[in-house]
Amino acid sequence: MTSSAYKIIPATFTAIPSLEAWRAIAVAAVETPDAALEAIGYVIGTDGDVPAAVGLDRAALGRAGFTGKTGETLLVPTNDGAELIAVGAGDAALTGSTLRDVAAAFARAAKASARIGLVVPGNPAVSAAEAGAVITEGILLARYRFSALQSAPKDTPLAAVEIAVAEASVDELATGIRRGVVTSRSAALARDLANAPPSHLTATDLADIAAQLGDEFGFDVESYDKAQLIEMGCGGLLGVNAGSAEEPRMIRLSFTPAPSSANGRHVAFVGKGIMYDSGGISLKPSDPMHLLMKMDMGGAAAVLGAVTALRDLDSPTAVTAFLSCTDNMPSGSAYKLGDVLTARNGTTIEVKNTDAEGRLVMSDALVLASEGKPDAIVDIATLTGAALMALGGATAALLGNDEAVIEGVKDAGAASGESVWQLPLEKSYRKQLDSDIADISNLGGPHAGATTAALFLAEFVDGIPWAHLDIAGTMQSTTDEAWRSKGATGFGARLLVDFAMNFRSE
C-alpha cells in the first residue's frame, strides 16, 4: 500500500472491507422465518390478502397510513418477539426489479436489526431462483456502508438473513440466493474501491489488491509499471500520469472458464481507472466535484468487482480485462494543452483539454484489448458530464458500433436493475475531433459530449464489436435510494457479470 506521509491507516482498515462483512452474513432460504429473528418483513400489495402474521387487516393498515405502494414500509408494534414490518409491493406483478427494490426498502426499515427475515407472497413473475437472487441483492446492497475508516461505525452490520417465498421451492430459492450473494459482493467490492480515499488507494495499490483478489477468486493478474508502459508505447496513460507523484499501472485480468463449462467465447472489458481527477492543468472549478473525483475510477472498480464473480458463478465465457490506472494532477511536469500524445497503436492525439483524460488512458487499454481479438469489447467509464446532464443519476449512457453487443448490454442492464439508455454514435460528429497537427484531438465541440467521447474511443477498437458505458451520472448516489446506498453505487459490476454469463458471440 502507498506510504503517503500524512496518511495514517487504522489497524482495521482494508481497501476491500466488504469481503469480511459478506463472509459474516448467513443468507438462507426457508419456508418460514425463525421467530427469534429481530425483524421480519411481510410483502403486501395494494390489494389482496394481508398475511395473518401481521396481526392487522387492510383497514387497520390503511388507518396507520400504509397503502401498499411499492417501497412503502410500516413498523407494526408487537408486545414481544421480532419487529414486524409491512412492505409495500404496489399493484403490479412482482418482477425481478420490483422484488429487488421491495427487499431493499425492507432492509432499510430494519436497519437497526442484525438478524432479519422477509416473507414474499406466492406467484412472483419470476422463477424461485431469480427471486432468491434479486431479493438477496436488494437486502445486501441496501445495507451496505463504507465504515472502515470510522472509529465507531454507526450502522448495525447484518449477521443473518432468511428469505421465504410462498409456493417456491426452497432448493431453487437457495440457488438464487447463492448467486445474489456473489453478485452483491461484486458490487460491494466496486463500492469499497470507489469510496476509498484517493491517498489510501493509488494505482499501485489497486494493482496489489487485484493480485490478492485474483488469488482468492480464480483469475490471473498482470500489472505493468511505468517502465513497462514506456516499452509498450502506452502514451495516453503515460501522458495523463506525467503530473503525478504516483506511478501508473495497466492491470490485466484474465479469467478462463472451466473446460466443462466453456462456451468458446471471449469478451474483453476495459475500465477507466483515474484514481483521482483534479482536471490537471484544466483544473476543475468546484469543491463538490473535486470531492467526487476519488470515484473517477468507478469503471475500473466495476470491472474488477465483476471478474471476482465469474469463477463462483461458473461463467462459460472467457474474459480479459484491462484497468488503465493513474491520477490526473497539475504540476510542473504535467501534460499541457497543445501537447501531442502517441497511443499504443501509433495514433497521435492533440490535447485540447487535460480534463478529458479518461479517453486518453482508455485509448491504450482499448488497443491492448483489441490485440487479443475478442468476440466483443465492453468498456465502462465515468467519462462525461454530458451523460449526467442527458440522463441524470439513475441511467447510464450506452453507445457502440454493434447492435448485437448493445442489445446484450441492454439485457444485462435490465436483469441487474442497472438502467442504461442507448445514445446514437452519430458519425457526422466525428469531424469535431479533427486536429490540425495530429491524427485526432481529445475534445469535441460544446454539444453531444457523450457521443463525441464515444467516437474518440471507437478509433481504438480496431472494428471489433464494441459497446461503451458512460457511468458519470450513475457512479454515486447522494441519498439512500432502493438498493443504491449513499456514496459509490458500484454501478456496472453486476451488469458486466450478467453480460459475461449470457454472452452470445453471434
C-alpha positions as CSV (number, residue, x, y, z in Angstrom):
1,M,0.0,0.0,0.0
2,T,1.1,3.6,-0.6
3,S,3.0,5.3,2.2
4,S,1.9,8.9,2.0
5,A,3.4,10.8,5.0
6,Y,0.0,12.3,6.0
7,K,-2.0,9.1,5.8
8,I,-2.3,7.1,8.9
9,I,-4.2,3.9,8.2
10,P,-6.2,2.5,11.1
11,A,-5.1,-1.0,12.0
12,T,-8.5,-2.4,11.0
13,F,-8.6,-0.7,7.6
14,T,-8.6,-2.7,4.4
15,A,-9.4,-1.3,0.9
16,I,-11.9,-4.2,0.5
17,P,-13.7,-4.3,3.9
18,S,-16.9,-5.8,2.4
19,L,-15.2,-9.1,1.8
20,E,-15.1,-9.7,5.6
21,A,-18.6,-8.3,6.0
22,W,-20.0,-10.6,3.4
23,R,-18.4,-13.7,4.9
24,A,-20.1,-12.9,8.2
25,I,-23.6,-12.8,6.8
26,A,-25.6,-16.0,6.6
27,V,-28.3,-15.9,4.0
28,A,-30.7,-18.8,3.9
29,A,-33.9,-19.9,2.1
30,V,-36.6,-21.0,4.5
31,E,-40.3,-21.9,4.4
32,T,-41.0,-19.8,7.5
33,P,-38.6,-17.3,9.1
34,D,-37.3,-18.1,12.6
35,A,-39.4,-16.3,15.2
36,A,-36.2,-15.5,17.0
37,L,-35.1,-13.0,14.3
38,E,-35.0,-9.4,15.3
39,A,-37.2,-8.2,12.4
40,I,-39.5,-9.9,9.9
41,G,-40.9,-8.2,6.9
42,Y,-44.1,-9.1,5.0
43,V,-44.6,-8.0,1.4
44,I,-48.1,-6.6,0.9
45,G,-49.6,-5.2,-2.3
46,T,-52.2,-2.5,-2.7
47,D,-54.9,-5.2,-2.8
48,G,-55.2,-8.9,-2.0
49,D,-54.9,-10.7,1.3
50,V,-52.8,-9.4,4.2
51,P,-50.7,-12.2,5.9
52,A,-52.3,-13.2,9.2
53,A,-48.9,-12.9,10.9
54,V,-49.0,-9.2,10.6
55,G,-51.9,-9.1,13.0
56,L,-53.8,-6.3,11.3
57,D,-56.3,-6.3,8.4
58,R,-56.1,-4.0,5.4
59,A,-58.4,-1.4,7.0
60,A,-56.2,-1.1,10.1
61,L,-53.1,-0.8,7.9
62,G,-54.8,2.0,6.0
63,R,-55.7,3.8,9.2
64,A,-51.9,3.7,10.0
65,G,-51.2,5.3,6.6
66,F,-50.0,2.1,4.8
67,T,-51.4,1.8,1.3
68,G,-49.1,-0.9,0.0
69,K,-47.4,1.2,-2.7
70,T,-44.0,-0.1,-3.8
71,G,-41.3,0.6,-1.3
72,E,-43.6,1.9,1.4
73,T,-42.9,0.4,4.9
74,L,-44.7,0.4,8.2
75,L,-43.5,-0.9,11.6
76,V,-46.2,-2.9,13.2
77,P,-45.9,-2.7,17.0
78,T,-45.7,-6.0,18.9
79,N,-45.5,-6.9,22.6
80,D,-42.5,-9.1,22.2
81,G,-40.6,-11.1,19.6
82,A,-39.4,-9.9,16.3
83,E,-40.4,-6.5,14.9
84,L,-42.9,-6.8,12.2
85,I,-42.6,-4.6,9.1
86,A,-45.2,-4.3,6.4
87,V,-43.5,-3.7,3.0
88,G,-45.4,-2.3,0.0
89,A,-45.3,-4.1,-3.3
90,G,-47.6,-2.0,-5.4
91,D,-50.4,-3.2,-7.7
92,A,-48.4,-4.8,-10.5
93,A,-46.7,-8.2,-10.8
94,L,-43.7,-8.8,-8.6
95,T,-41.0,-8.6,-11.3
96,G,-37.3,-9.0,-10.5
97,S,-36.8,-5.3,-10.4
98,T,-39.7,-4.7,-8.1
99,L,-38.6,-7.5,-5.8
100,R,-35.1,-6.1,-5.6
101,D,-36.5,-2.6,-4.6
102,V,-39.0,-4.1,-2.2
103,A,-36.3,-6.1,-0.4
104,A,-34.1,-3.0,-0.2
105,A,-36.9,-1.0,1.3
106,F,-37.4,-3.7,4.0
107,A,-33.7,-3.9,4.7
108,R,-33.5,-0.1,5.3
109,A,-36.6,-0.2,7.5
110,A,-34.9,-2.9,9.6
111,K,-31.6,-1.0,9.7
112,A,-31.2,-1.4,13.5
113,S,-31.6,-5.2,13.3
114,A,-28.7,-7.7,12.6
115,R,-30.9,-10.8,12.1
116,I,-33.8,-10.3,9.7
117,G,-36.2,-12.2,7.5
118,L,-38.5,-11.4,4.6
119,V,-41.7,-13.2,3.5
120,V,-42.9,-12.8,-0.1
121,P,-46.4,-13.9,-1.2
122,G,-46.7,-16.6,-3.8
123,N,-46.5,-16.3,-7.6
124,P,-44.0,-13.6,-8.3
125,A,-43.5,-13.0,-12.0
126,V,-40.0,-14.6,-11.9
127,S,-38.7,-18.0,-11.0
128,A,-37.8,-19.0,-7.5
129,A,-34.1,-18.8,-8.3
130,E,-34.4,-15.3,-9.8
131,A,-36.5,-14.2,-6.8
132,G,-33.8,-15.5,-4.4
133,A,-31.0,-13.6,-6.3
134,V,-32.8,-10.3,-6.6
135,I,-34.1,-10.3,-3.0
136,T,-30.6,-11.1,-1.8
137,E,-29.2,-8.2,-3.8
138,G,-31.8,-5.8,-2.6
139,I,-31.2,-6.6,1.1
140,L,-27.4,-6.8,1.0
141,L,-26.8,-3.8,-1.2
142,A,-29.2,-1.6,0.7
143,R,-27.4,-2.4,4.0
144,Y,-24.0,-1.6,2.5
145,R,-22.0,1.0,4.3
146,F,-18.3,2.1,3.9
147,S,-17.4,2.4,7.6
148,A,-13.8,1.0,7.6
149,L,-12.4,4.4,8.4
150,Q,-14.9,5.2,11.2
151,S,-13.7,4.8,14.8
152,A,-17.2,3.7,15.8
153,P,-19.4,2.7,12.9
154,K,-23.0,4.0,13.3
155,D,-24.8,1.2,11.4
156,T,-25.7,-2.3,12.6
157,P,-24.0,-4.9,10.5
158,L,-26.1,-7.7,9.1
159,A,-25.5,-11.2,10.6
160,A,-28.3,-13.3,9.2
161,V,-31.0,-13.1,6.5
162,E,-33.8,-15.5,6.0
163,I,-35.9,-15.4,2.8
164,A,-39.3,-17.1,2.3
165,V,-41.2,-17.1,-0.9
166,A,-44.6,-18.8,-0.7
167,E,-45.1,-21.8,-3.0
168,A,-41.4,-21.6,-4.1
169,S,-39.0,-24.5,-4.0
170,V,-36.6,-23.8,-1.1
171,D,-33.8,-25.5,-3.1
172,E,-34.4,-23.3,-6.1
173,L,-34.6,-20.2,-3.9
174,A,-31.3,-21.2,-2.3
175,T,-29.7,-21.5,-5.7
176,G,-30.7,-17.9,-6.5
177,I,-29.5,-16.7,-3.1
178,R,-26.1,-18.1,-3.7
179,R,-25.9,-16.1,-7.0
180,G,-27.2,-13.0,-5.3
181,V,-24.6,-13.2,-2.6
182,V,-21.8,-13.4,-5.2
183,T,-23.2,-10.5,-7.4
184,S,-23.8,-8.3,-4.4
185,R,-20.3,-9.0,-3.2
186,S,-19.0,-7.9,-6.6
187,A,-20.9,-4.6,-6.4
188,A,-19.8,-4.1,-2.8
189,L,-16.2,-4.5,-3.8
190,A,-16.6,-1.9,-6.5
191,R,-18.2,0.4,-4.0
192,D,-15.4,-0.1,-1.5
193,L,-12.8,0.8,-4.1
194,A,-14.6,3.9,-5.3
195,N,-15.4,5.1,-1.8
196,A,-11.8,4.7,-0.6
197,P,-9.9,8.0,-0.1
198,P,-7.5,8.6,-3.0
199,S,-4.5,8.7,-0.7
200,H,-5.5,5.2,0.5
201,L,-5.9,3.8,-3.0
202,T,-3.4,4.6,-5.6
203,A,-2.9,2.9,-9.0
204,T,-0.1,0.7,-7.4
205,D,-2.4,-0.1,-4.5
206,L,-5.2,-1.2,-6.9
207,A,-2.7,-3.5,-8.7
208,D,-1.8,-5.1,-5.4
209,I,-5.4,-5.5,-4.5
210,A,-6.2,-7.0,-7.9
211,A,-3.4,-9.6,-7.3
212,Q,-4.9,-10.5,-3.9
213,L,-8.4,-10.9,-5.4
214,G,-7.1,-12.9,-8.3
215,D,-5.5,-15.4,-5.9
216,E,-8.8,-15.7,-4.0
217,F,-11.3,-15.7,-6.8
218,G,-9.5,-17.6,-9.6
219,F,-8.3,-15.2,-12.2
220,D,-4.8,-14.2,-13.4
221,V,-3.4,-10.8,-12.9
222,E,-0.6,-9.0,-14.6
223,S,0.4,-5.5,-13.8
224,Y,2.6,-3.2,-16.0
225,D,4.6,-0.4,-14.3
226,K,5.8,2.8,-15.8
227,A,8.9,1.4,-17.3
228,Q,7.0,-1.4,-19.0
229,L,4.3,1.1,-20.2
230,I,7.1,3.1,-21.9
231,E,8.2,0.0,-23.7
232,M,4.6,-0.9,-24.6
233,G,4.1,2.6,-26.1
234,C,1.1,3.5,-23.9
235,G,1.4,7.2,-24.4
236,G,-2.1,8.1,-23.5
237,L,-1.8,6.7,-20.0
238,L,1.8,8.0,-19.6
239,G,0.7,11.5,-20.7
240,V,-2.0,11.7,-18.1
241,N,0.3,10.4,-15.4
242,A,3.1,12.9,-16.2
243,G,2.0,15.3,-13.5
244,S,1.6,12.7,-10.7
245,A,4.0,11.7,-8.0
246,E,2.4,8.2,-8.1
247,E,3.3,5.7,-10.8
248,P,0.6,4.5,-13.3
249,R,-0.4,0.9,-13.7
250,M,-2.1,-1.0,-16.5
251,I,-3.7,-4.0,-14.9
252,R,-4.6,-7.1,-17.0
253,L,-7.1,-9.6,-15.6
254,S,-7.7,-13.0,-17.2
255,F,-10.5,-15.4,-16.4
256,T,-10.5,-18.8,-18.1
257,P,-13.7,-20.9,-17.6
258,A,-13.6,-24.5,-16.5
259,P,-13.3,-26.8,-19.5
260,S,-16.7,-28.4,-18.7
261,S,-18.4,-25.0,-18.8
262,A,-16.5,-23.1,-21.6
263,N,-18.6,-21.9,-24.5
264,G,-15.6,-20.9,-26.6
265,R,-16.4,-17.2,-26.4
266,H,-14.1,-14.4,-25.3
267,V,-15.0,-10.9,-24.3
268,A,-12.8,-8.0,-23.2
269,F,-13.7,-5.5,-20.5
270,V,-12.0,-2.1,-20.2
271,G,-12.3,0.1,-17.2
272,K,-11.3,3.7,-16.7
273,G,-9.1,3.9,-13.5
274,I,-8.5,7.6,-12.8
275,M,-7.7,7.2,-9.1
276,Y,-8.2,10.9,-8.5
277,D,-9.0,13.5,-11.1
278,S,-8.1,17.1,-10.4
279,G,-8.6,18.0,-14.0
280,G,-4.8,18.5,-14.4
281,I,-3.8,21.9,-15.9
282,S,-7.5,22.3,-16.9
283,L,-8.3,22.3,-13.1
284,K,-11.8,21.5,-12.1
285,P,-13.6,24.5,-10.7
286,S,-15.8,23.3,-7.9
287,D,-15.2,21.7,-4.4
288,P,-18.1,19.3,-4.6
289,M,-16.9,18.0,-7.9
290,H,-13.4,17.6,-6.6
291,L,-14.7,15.6,-3.7
292,L,-16.4,13.1,-6.0
293,M,-13.3,12.6,-8.1
294,K,-12.0,9.9,-5.9
295,M,-14.7,7.9,-7.7
296,D,-13.3,8.6,-11.2
297,M,-12.0,5.0,-11.2
298,G,-15.5,3.6,-10.9
299,G,-15.3,1.9,-14.2
300,A,-12.1,0.0,-13.2
301,A,-13.7,-0.8,-9.9
302,A,-16.8,-2.2,-11.6
303,V,-14.7,-4.4,-13.9
304,L,-12.6,-5.7,-11.1
305,G,-15.7,-6.5,-9.0
306,A,-17.3,-8.3,-11.9
307,V,-14.3,-10.5,-12.6
308,T,-14.3,-11.7,-9.0
309,A,-17.7,-13.3,-9.5
310,L,-17.0,-15.3,-12.7
311,R,-15.5,-18.5,-11.2
312,D,-18.0,-18.7,-8.4
313,L,-20.9,-18.4,-10.9
314,D,-19.2,-20.9,-13.3
315,S,-19.2,-18.4,-16.1
316,P,-18.8,-20.1,-19.5
317,T,-17.2,-17.0,-21.2
318,A,-13.5,-16.2,-21.1
319,V,-12.9,-12.7,-20.0
320,T,-9.8,-10.5,-20.4
321,A,-9.9,-7.1,-18.7
322,F,-7.7,-4.0,-18.7
323,L,-7.8,-1.4,-16.0
324,S,-5.9,1.8,-17.0
325,C,-5.0,3.5,-13.8
326,T,-3.4,6.8,-12.7
327,D,-4.3,10.0,-11.1
328,N,-4.5,13.3,-13.1
329,M,-2.7,16.0,-11.3
330,P,-1.3,19.5,-12.0
331,S,2.4,20.0,-11.5
332,G,5.5,21.3,-13.2
333,S,5.8,18.0,-15.2
334,A,2.1,17.7,-16.1
335,Y,1.0,17.3,-19.7
336,K,-0.3,20.6,-21.2
337,L,-2.9,21.8,-23.6
338,G,-1.4,21.6,-27.0
339,D,0.7,18.6,-26.2
340,V,0.5,15.6,-28.6
341,L,0.5,12.1,-27.2
342,T,1.0,8.8,-29.1
343,A,-1.3,5.9,-28.2
344,R,-0.1,2.3,-28.3
345,N,-1.4,1.8,-31.9
346,G,0.5,4.8,-33.1
347,T,-2.4,7.3,-33.2
348,T,-1.3,10.8,-32.4
349,I,-3.6,12.8,-30.1
350,E,-3.7,16.5,-29.7
351,V,-4.6,17.5,-26.1
352,K,-7.1,20.3,-26.1
353,N,-8.2,19.8,-22.5
354,T,-6.4,17.9,-19.8
355,D,-9.7,17.2,-18.0
356,A,-10.7,15.0,-21.0
357,E,-8.2,12.5,-19.7
358,G,-10.3,9.3,-19.3
359,R,-10.5,8.7,-23.0
360,L,-6.7,9.1,-23.2
361,V,-5.9,6.4,-20.7
362,M,-8.6,4.2,-22.2
363,S,-7.2,4.5,-25.7
364,D,-4.2,2.4,-24.8
365,A,-6.4,-0.1,-22.9
366,L,-8.7,-0.5,-25.8
367,V,-5.8,-1.1,-28.2
368,L,-4.5,-3.8,-25.8
369,A,-7.9,-5.4,-25.6
370,S,-8.4,-5.4,-29.4
371,E,-5.0,-7.0,-29.9
372,G,-6.4,-10.1,-28.2
373,K,-9.1,-10.4,-30.9
374,P,-12.0,-10.9,-28.5
375,D,-15.5,-11.5,-29.8
376,A,-16.6,-8.3,-28.2
377,I,-15.3,-5.4,-26.1
378,V,-17.3,-3.6,-23.4
379,D,-15.8,-0.5,-21.8
380,I,-17.1,1.3,-18.8
381,A,-16.0,4.7,-17.6
382,T,-17.1,7.8,-15.6
383,L,-16.4,9.7,-18.8
384,T,-18.6,12.8,-19.4
385,G,-20.7,15.3,-17.6
386,A,-22.8,15.3,-20.8
387,A,-24.1,11.8,-19.9
388,L,-25.1,13.0,-16.5
389,M,-26.9,16.1,-17.9
390,A,-28.7,14.0,-20.5
391,L,-29.8,11.0,-18.4
392,G,-29.4,12.0,-14.7
393,G,-28.1,9.9,-11.9
394,A,-30.2,6.7,-12.5
395,T,-29.3,5.8,-16.1
396,A,-26.0,5.2,-17.8
397,A,-25.4,6.2,-21.4
398,L,-24.8,3.3,-23.9
399,L,-23.2,3.7,-27.3
400,G,-21.3,1.3,-29.6
401,N,-20.6,0.0,-33.1
402,D,-22.6,-3.3,-32.9
403,E,-26.3,-3.6,-32.2
404,A,-26.0,-7.2,-31.0
405,V,-23.5,-6.3,-28.4
406,I,-25.5,-3.2,-27.4
407,E,-28.6,-5.4,-27.1
408,G,-26.6,-7.8,-24.8
409,V,-25.7,-4.9,-22.6
410,K,-29.3,-3.7,-22.5
411,D,-30.5,-7.1,-21.5
412,A,-27.8,-7.3,-18.8
413,G,-28.8,-3.9,-17.5
414,A,-32.5,-4.9,-17.3
415,A,-31.6,-8.1,-15.5
416,S,-29.3,-6.4,-13.0
417,G,-31.6,-3.4,-12.4
418,E,-28.7,-1.1,-13.7
419,S,-30.5,1.1,-16.1
420,V,-28.9,2.0,-19.5
421,W,-30.1,4.1,-22.4
422,Q,-28.7,4.0,-25.9
423,L,-27.5,7.2,-27.4
424,P,-26.6,7.5,-31.1
425,L,-23.0,7.1,-32.2
426,E,-23.6,9.9,-34.8
427,K,-20.6,9.6,-37.2
428,S,-21.2,13.1,-38.6
429,Y,-19.9,14.4,-35.3
430,R,-16.5,12.8,-35.8
431,K,-15.2,15.9,-37.6
432,Q,-15.4,17.7,-34.2
433,L,-12.4,15.7,-33.1
434,D,-10.2,16.6,-36.1
435,S,-6.8,18.1,-35.3
436,D,-4.7,20.4,-37.4
437,I,-1.5,18.9,-36.1
438,A,-2.3,15.3,-35.0
439,D,-4.5,12.4,-36.1
440,I,-7.2,13.3,-33.6
441,S,-7.9,15.6,-30.7
442,N,-9.2,14.6,-27.3
443,L,-12.1,17.1,-27.3
444,G,-15.1,17.8,-29.5
445,G,-17.5,20.7,-29.6
446,P,-19.8,22.1,-26.9
447,H,-22.6,19.8,-27.7
448,A,-23.2,16.0,-27.7
449,G,-20.2,15.4,-25.5
450,A,-21.1,11.8,-24.6
451,T,-21.3,11.0,-28.3
452,T,-18.0,12.7,-29.3
453,A,-16.2,11.0,-26.4
454,A,-17.5,7.6,-27.6
455,L,-16.5,8.4,-31.2
456,F,-13.0,9.0,-29.8
457,L,-12.9,5.6,-28.2
458,A,-14.2,4.0,-31.3
459,E,-10.9,4.9,-33.0
460,F,-9.1,2.3,-30.9
461,V,-11.2,-0.9,-31.0
462,D,-10.0,-2.0,-34.5
463,G,-13.5,-2.6,-35.7
464,I,-14.2,-5.3,-33.1
465,P,-17.9,-5.4,-31.9
466,W,-17.9,-2.9,-29.0
467,A,-20.1,-1.1,-26.5
468,H,-19.3,1.8,-24.3
469,L,-21.0,2.6,-20.9
470,D,-20.7,6.1,-19.7
471,I,-21.4,5.9,-15.9
472,A,-20.5,9.5,-14.9
473,G,-24.1,10.0,-13.7
474,T,-24.6,6.6,-12.1
475,M,-21.3,6.3,-10.2
476,Q,-22.7,7.6,-7.0
477,S,-25.9,8.4,-5.2
478,T,-26.4,11.4,-2.9
479,T,-29.1,9.6,-0.9
480,D,-30.1,6.1,0.1
481,E,-32.5,5.0,-2.7
482,A,-33.7,1.4,-3.1
483,W,-30.6,-0.7,-3.4
484,R,-28.3,2.3,-4.0
485,S,-26.7,3.2,-0.8
486,K,-25.4,6.8,-0.4
487,G,-21.9,7.1,-1.9
488,A,-20.4,5.0,-4.6
489,T,-23.0,2.7,-6.2
490,G,-20.7,0.0,-7.8
491,F,-22.8,0.5,-11.0
492,G,-21.8,-1.8,-13.8
493,A,-20.3,-4.7,-11.7
494,R,-23.5,-6.8,-11.7
495,L,-24.3,-5.7,-15.3
496,L,-20.9,-7.0,-16.6
497,V,-21.3,-10.3,-14.7
498,D,-24.7,-10.8,-16.4
499,F,-23.2,-9.9,-19.8
500,A,-20.4,-12.4,-19.4
501,M,-22.7,-15.1,-18.1
502,N,-25.1,-14.8,-21.1
503,F,-22.8,-13.6,-23.9
504,R,-23.7,-14.9,-27.4
505,S,-21.0,-14.1,-30.0
506,E,-23.5,-14.3,-32.9
